Amino acid sequence: MSMKRLLDEVSRLHYPRPPATPAQVAAFEARMGWKLDEDLRAFYLHCNGATLFAPLPDVNYHLLPLERIERARAAIFGRDEDSAGPATHYCVVDMQDGDYVFVDVAQQAGGSYPLFDAFHETYPETERIASSFAEFLEKALRSGNRSFWLRSEPLEG
């Protein structure tokens, strides 16, 4: 599905924030030292963050506004040190349970940053869950408010 259709769905059925301005995007990129990829740029110029399925605080998917994006190691451990994880992991989604979804800005492929699950108990060990923000957003919108990358049924044992 195109990013435009995904963003239209976010606006119609979910809880978007007002858009970021081009100046806010430029200031974010200058402060962070990396550029948003095409999908993330489209998202933030459409809405500077959003919640899916429910408004705050009762939400699983909190797509962070630009001013709340930070390194995963700082978000998870409260310290921005190399011993706490890679400097290239930036949280873009707060799952509201101590876990985050992050982009790895060192792994851009085909113009997109991949997204990973940052489980707070095992980070910096991670699992890739989407090749792009558009893929992540489409899967999230179809998830029924569940973490789409987790097993939906218990493991047999």
C-alpha positions in Angstrom: 0.0 0.0 0.0 1.3 3.5 -0.8 2.5 5.8 2.0 -0.2 8.3 1.0 -3.0 5.7 1.6 -1.5 4.6 4.9 -1.3 8.3 6.1 -4.9 8.9 4.9 -5.9 5.9 7.0 -4.0 7.2 10.0 -5.9 10.5 9.7 -9.3 8.9 9.2 -9.3 6.2 11.8 -6.5 6.9 14.3 -5.1 9.8 16.4 -2.6 11.9 14.5 -0.9 15.0 15.9 -0.6 18.1 13.8 2.1 17.9 11.1 5.7 19.0 11.6 6.9 21.9 9.6 9.8 21.5 7.1 11.8 23.8 9.5 11.1 21.3 12.4 12.2 18.4 10.2 15.4 20.2 9.3 16.1 21.1 12.9 15.6 17.5 13.9 18.0 16.3 11.3 20.6 18.8 12.2 20.3 17.9 15.9 20.4 14.2 15.3 23.0 14.1 12.6 21.0 11.9 10.3 18.3 12.4 7.7 14.8 11.0 7.8 14.2 8.5 5.0 11.4 9.2 2.5 8.7 7.2 4.5 9.6 8.9 7.8 9.7 12.3 6.2 6.3 11.8 4.7 4.9 10.6 8.0 6.3 13.6 10.0 5.2 16.2 7.4 1.7 14.6 7.6 1.6 14.2 11.4 4.3 14.8 14.0 3.5 11.5 15.8 0.3 9.6 16.3 -1.4 6.9 18.4 -3.0 4.0 16.7 -6.3 2.5 17.8 -6.7 4.6 20.9 -5.7 8.0 22.3 -3.0 8.3 25.0 -2.6 6.9 27.6 -4.5 3.7 26.7 -2.5 2.9 23.6 0.0 0.2 22.4 1.3 2.0 19.4 2.6 5.5 20.2 4.4 6.8 17.1 6.7 9.3 18.7 6.8 13.0 17.7 10.2 14.3 16.5 11.0 15.9 19.8 10.6 12.6 21.6 12.9 10.5 19.3 16.0 9.5 21.1 18.6 6.7 21.0 17.2 3.4 22.1 19.9 2.9 24.7 18.9 6.2 26.4 15.1 5.4 26.2 15.6 1.9 27.5 18.4 2.2 30.0 18.4 5.9 30.8 22.0 6.4 29.7 23.5 7.3 26.3 26.7 5.2 26.6 28.3 2.8 24.1 28.1 0.0 26.8 24.3 0.3 26.6 23.8 -0.4 22.9 24.6 1.0 19.4 24.6 4.8 18.8 22.7 4.2 15.6 19.4 2.9 17.1 16.7 5.5 17.4 13.3 4.8 18.9 10.3 5.9 16.8 7.5 3.9 18.5 6.9 3.5 22.2 4.9 0.4 22.8 3.9 1.8 26.2 5.2 -1.3 28.1 8.9 -0.5 28.3 9.5 -1.8 24.8 10.2 0.3 21.7 10.4 0.0 17.9 13.5 1.6 16.5 15.2 2.4 13.2 18.9 1.6 12.7 20.2 4.6 10.8 23.4 2.6 9.9 21.5 0.0 7.9 19.7 2.1 5.3 18.9 -0.1 2.3 17.0 0.9 -0.8 16.5 4.3 0.7 14.7 3.0 3.9 15.8 2.3 7.4 14.8 -1.1 8.8 12.8 -1.3 12.0 13.5 -3.5 14.9 11.8 -4.6 18.1 13.7 -3.4 21.2 12.5 -5.7 24.0 13.7 -3.9 27.2 14.8 -7.2 28.9 17.1 -8.3 26.1 18.2 -5.1 24.3 20.6 -4.6 22.5 19.7 -8.1 21.2 16.9 -7.2 18.6 14.6 -8.6 16.0 14.1 -7.0 12.6 10.3 -6.6 12.1 10.1 -4.4 9.0 12.2 -3.3 6.1 10.8 0.2 6.0 8.5 2.5 8.0 5.8 2.0 5.4 5.9 -1.8 5.9 5.8 -1.3 9.6 2.9 1.1 9.5 0.9 -1.1 7.2 1.4 -4.2 9.5 0.6 -2.1 12.6 -2.6 -0.8 11.1 -3.7 -4.4 10.3 -2.6 -5.7 13.7 -5.8 -5.2 15.6 -3.8 -3.3 18.2 -1.4 -6.2 18.8 2.3 -6.3 18.4 2.2 -8.0 15.0 5.7 -9.5 15.2 4.9 -11.5 18.3 3.3 -14.9 18.2 -0.5 -14.7 18.6 -0.9 -18.2 20.1 1.0 -19.8 23.0 4.0 -22.0 22.1 3.3 -25.7 22.4 5.6 -27.4 24.8 
